[in-house]
Amino acid sequence: MCRLAMKTASEPFSPYDILKAMEAMQEGYDGSGLGLLLRGVEFADFNYQPTQPILSGIAHTEDALRRLNHFMQARGYELKYDHEFDLDLTKIESKDRYKYFVMVYKTPDEWQDLPQDEIDEKLTFTRLAIRRNGEEHNGDLTVFSFWPDVVMIKEVGWPLEVGQALGLDSGRIKSRICMAQGRQNTNYGINLYACHPFFIQGIGTMTNGENTAFVPIRDWLTGRHYPAYVGYQSDSEVFTHILHYVTKKLKLPLQAYKHVITPLKAEELEKHPQGDFLLGLRNSCRRLIIDGPNCVMGSLPDETCILVMDAKKLRPATVGGRDGEWAMASEMCGLDAMIPDRDRHLDFQPMREHTVVIPPERQEFKIWSQFDPFPLPQTA
Amino acid sequence: MVSIRSIPSSPDSLSVKDMPWIVEHDESRCTLCGRCTSVCPVGAIRLSYMRKRMPKIALNSTERGNSFKTFVGIRQRTDVEHRCIGCGMCATVCPNEAIGPVPNPTIDRFRFQSTKGGNAVKRGGRRNTPGPSLLDRIIFDRISMLTDPALDAGRHEFQVNTLLGRVLPPEEYLSRRAKGEWIPPVREIFPFIIGSMSFGALSPNMWLGLLQGVAYCNEVLGIPVVMATGEGGCPPWVLKSKFLKYIILQIASGYFGWDEIIRAIPEMQCDPAAIEIKYGQGAKPGDGGLLMWYKVSKLIARLRGVPEGVDLPSPPVHQTLYSIEESVMKMIQTMSMAWNFRVPVYPKISGSTSAKAVLNNLVRNPYAAGLLIDGIDGGTGAAYNVSMDAMGHPIASNLRECYLDLCAQGRQNEIPLFAAGGVGKNGNVTQNGMALIMLGASGVHMGKYIMQAAAGCLGSEYNRCNVCNIGLCPKGITSQNPKLYRRLDPDEVAQRVVDTFKAINLEIKKIMAPLGRSQSLPIGMSDAIGIDDEAVARRLQIKYVC
């Protein structure tokens, strides 16, 4: 069982704060993988424009880095900023780390008139092409994200050590949202691509459980033949892709995600005001029903944060904070570490029917129950 | 040496030891009550007078050393028509355990003589392949223990139902919903279905018992079991009852009973669960249905609209169709239209290497609600031995191929595949069914298992009984003779149906819980299964375990 911590605040903060929360929850993971997703990014030594895509990953050899730079240049991306981590590689277990890259690019000029969807696809396919390139060269190049305003870091090891090794405590990178996951390796190998959070087109999620329905879900997603539905080194990657599918491909509201991954029973839907629609949705998306237990935490491009509880409610999760600063964690001690001086009476532990949404304004969090109706577009 | 003509030695003269089943009779325990001979469905044993030698010590030369005594004993007949079928009814009724059949341990000579009159041998029942089936050998090896909290089959909630009906891809569903267009009907049903056995193949009491049991499962236990009728229609009172929603009506190439069904449509209180169009059957692929004349009673004749006492062989193909395109276009659409597109219509085919071709055609037909593939181990009421023994395709690889084909197209949720043929043939019904589900089936049909579990069918894979075809079923399951079917109490059958489904329901949970599954039936969860045969594992794309 893994550990999750996520904080969203109006004032950017250092990811190291979240690593401290991970440290507080140390019982729950084995150091087989740590992942960080930063959104709403600020660099101390660069005036970052949030429309510029940031490429995050690891070059394991000098040759890989050279290839990467050549690759990006050839596609017309202009490097605007290359973040230099204050590295201390002695604290990293793996010995094949040549460079952790967080590089800001300017997209090619000819993209200016392209519709946003097309730009999104181009960025995604660039990331996939880099990933493939790495895979074709014995995995010497690992790429986590290529998206505006998102930085991702993944490494094997313990949170504070990884943080110190990368100099994250220096405060040179800050963000308004930080997601962190400490992995307890279960079924699948130790692999950087298996570390949460998972990311696709602005959507990032992480979870603390095992999804036993993984194989049928993977088979179905793969059958969409959408090039970005690949990977699946971890059973939890499907949560991210399902959220992407529901919100981007089906263009359904966020609430529909809960109805897709953990639909209500037929007899419950009979009483639901939107039961007829939801029953049909459940049938159509039947292969996307997850089998947790899982608590899924995620963040979206508009800086909305969500927490979706699975139907078994066998995984813990808690939300708390105050105006302008909210956090979610799989354990109470994680939440305490992130926002110690909050009103604990306002903390909330979601149950099986709940989705918690923290809107970008960060004034409050909203609890939405699956039994309640939700606004559906005219199309539904 | 005696002359050849003085001993009975025609080609078909058989001795008791040449018969497939040998009746062992212990004269010392027999009270000559005659129950065995009267109950024997084929008259294989008879009371006969015999003479035996009584040795005694002769005290003088004028006296003979032996005397002879006449007595009444049980003897087995050795002619083809009266061969013992091994049903064991004699043993069941014998008050003294004095009699019972045993299988011939050698290759019997009977089989070479059984084609008397030039008739190829027919039988009912099963394929007769004893030993563990391939499905029996599939094990569930992905156990959630420490990586996940194990689930409790007795306490947690489980979603075990499946869907029968054409499911739209999500994009299409939303688009049709927005435009107010037709959305195909989908039924939520229990994944173990009572497979098609016709009213005609089954006795009225058996059929009634099944229906009562199914209704109880649905209405009292909340287990949405459905049963398929087979070809032969459905009694009019059922058609007009509220129980019709638990019934899958089958239409096959003989169209028997459909006159009554169509006439009853305006008076139906509810829609049937589905319509099954039978193109093929696992037990006798490429051969039509067969109800032999013995079973065409007055009731059956009326229901099917035929004269009494004639053989009812259905043609091997639907006569109005000459191609798959036509079958897909016309038949499915016509049946859908009959109920105004409110009832799922799906075809049933025999397991075959051509199954994928049929499937691909169905994928492109917006009205096709699923596909049922019946493997070679499927049972039947009547078929030629050669068809049952040698024709067809085992279900596991056939189903798996079709499922993987759907996966490659991303359509595995759209056309549910149902599997049949040997599910529970050795009693492991839930294990067999769940193995097929994890290979990709949305559900399974079972016939023989239900007959055995719910009505005590005597058949076994050792060619025991298997006389379903001639209406002599000693348990009254497949007979139209009131003297025989009155042996079967419908209430008792219903009770056993309920027992059976309750047990299957619990066993499903006992399989799903350790796998960490409870939210949906683990269709296609191939990472959970393994088999101790490398070649099979490779073919099915599952794990080889040893």
Interface residues (C-beta under 8 A of the other chain):
Chain A: M1 T186 N187 G209 E210 T212 A213 F214 V215 P216 D219 W220 T222 G223 R224 H225 Y245 K249 L250 L252 T262 K265 A266 F277 G280 L281 N283 S284 C285 R286 R287 I289 I290 D291 G292 P293 A311 K312 L314 Q378 T379 A380
Chain B: R142 S144 T147 D148 P149 L151 H156 Q159 N161 L163 V167 L168 P169 P170 E171 E172 Y173 L174 S175 R177 A178 I183 V186 E188 C407 A408 Q409 G410 R411 Q412 N413 L515 G516 R517 S518 Q519 S520 P522 I523 G524 M525 S526 D527
